[in-house]
Structures are given as C-alpha cells and as structure tokens.
Amino acid sequence: MTEPTLTVEQQIHEAGPVVLTVTGELDHHTAPQLSQALEHAPLGDGRALVIDLSGLAYCDSTGITVLVTAYHRAQSAGSSLSLAGLSHDLTRVFQTVGLDQVFTLHPSLDDALAALHP
C-alpha cells in the first residue's frame, strides 16, 4: 500500500491574491503539509486567499478541519478565503454539513479570481 501524496504550491497571482494549489489526497497523513503552507501564506491587509482544490483526489474529515482552520486564520488576518474547483462529491459534503454557508465556493480558479475583481 502506498502512502497518500499531497502537493501544495503557493503563488501570488498578478491580481494580488495568494493562490494555494492543492493536488493529491488531503487526509490525516498529509494535512500537516497544507497546514504548514497556510501558516506561511502572506495574509492580511485585505489580501485574498484562494485555495484551488481542482486537483484534489480525496479529502477526509481532517482535511476539512484544516480548511475550516484556514478560514478562521484568514478571517483573523483580515483576508477573505475562497475555495475553487471542488469535486461534485466534496461540494455535496460541504452542502450536507452546511459548510457551503461558511465558505465562498467557485467552480474553478478562474471563476474565483474573477469574483475578486468584478
């Protein structure tokens, strides 16, 4: 059995927001990688954070907890947080537990970035 893999890439988009692109499996084994990336993301001064989950193959409850923690960290820093590219199944989970009322969800990274600058 292979260990789950996760990659998190950070970039500052030309329009200003911090974009974290998450690819692979977000679970109790890999969640610390995303947590660490979030700790080092430059937030504050109204800078938006967009987490692109379009490459996410799997997300367990630990992964969802990391995303909720990211929301609270962004709010505390005065930044907004958007999630982009959630799979149909993960969107359904968010809707079932009410997290679609907490997070701003976008179908793609392009949609999330466009929504920041209407």
Buried (B, 14 or more C-beta within 10 A) or exposed (E): EEEBEBEBEBEEBEEEBBBBBBBBBBBEBBBEBBBEBBEEBEBEEEBBBBBBBBEBEBBBEBBBEBBEBBBEBBEEBEBBBBBBBBBEEBBEBBEEEEBBEBBBBBEEBEEBBEBBEE
